[in-house]
């Protein structure tokens, strides 16, 4: 089903980024890979608010997380 470009497609396979043993509603981040190179992100507490980016930007972000580039955001936790 085509979409208007302003809203993500309705038929996405969302994956929750939570530990396997996590209980409760979260909130958790969910990710869905869409058509082409689109990647969609949302929070379980606000599923109608979706952020869309490209696969290239998503991959760069994931590599940055793995490299510790964002650790300063969570210092002291």
Legacy VTK file of the C-alpha trace (Angstrom):
# vtk DataFile Version 3.0
C-alpha trace
ASCII
DATASET POLYDATA
POINTS 77 float
0.000 0.000 0.000
1.580 3.334 -0.999
1.826 6.097 1.560
1.984 9.872 1.303
5.600 10.272 2.456
4.612 12.239 5.566
3.420 9.203 7.493
5.137 5.824 7.752
3.385 2.884 6.108
0.893 1.166 8.375
2.147 -2.365 7.702
5.537 -2.348 9.424
7.142 -5.134 11.440
8.128 -3.330 14.665
10.894 -4.785 16.840
11.138 -3.690 20.459
14.633 -2.852 21.691
14.410 -4.341 25.167
16.235 -7.055 27.052
14.704 -10.498 26.506
13.734 -10.763 30.175
12.202 -7.258 30.296
8.755 -7.068 31.790
6.186 -4.321 31.679
5.257 -1.758 29.102
8.546 0.135 29.067
8.610 2.652 27.524
10.835 0.991 24.955
12.174 2.086 21.600
10.835 0.156 18.603
12.392 0.012 15.152
10.998 -1.024 11.772
12.789 -1.238 8.461
10.552 0.093 5.704
10.625 0.210 1.943
13.816 1.269 0.244
16.324 2.542 2.737
13.861 3.921 5.313
14.141 3.154 9.021
11.307 4.087 11.387
11.629 4.602 15.163
9.003 5.112 17.856
8.460 4.750 21.601
5.991 2.219 22.928
4.485 4.996 25.059
3.767 7.149 21.952
3.335 4.760 18.996
1.742 7.396 16.762
4.876 9.566 16.883
7.326 8.066 14.405
10.751 9.349 13.409
11.979 8.262 9.988
15.580 8.234 8.840
17.688 6.453 6.237
19.466 3.136 6.619
22.834 4.874 6.072
22.191 7.288 8.969
20.850 4.477 11.167
23.930 2.334 10.497
26.215 5.297 11.330
24.320 5.827 14.597
24.582 2.153 15.578
28.320 2.147 14.839
28.679 5.295 16.972
26.853 3.645 19.872
29.060 0.577 19.619
32.169 2.796 19.568
31.079 4.618 22.723
30.543 7.980 21.004
27.379 8.642 23.033
28.528 7.357 26.422
28.796 10.899 27.776
24.994 11.167 27.636
24.635 8.459 30.285
27.599 9.138 32.569
26.760 8.560 36.191
23.945 6.121 35.520
LINES 1 78
77 0 1 2 3 4 5 6 7 8 9 10 11 12 13 14 15 16 17 18 19 20 21 22 23 24 25 26 27 28 29 30 31 32 33 34 35 36 37 38 39 40 41 42 43 44 45 46 47 48 49 50 51 52 53 54 55 56 57 58 59 60 61 62 63 64 65 66 67 68 69 70 71 72 73 74 75 76
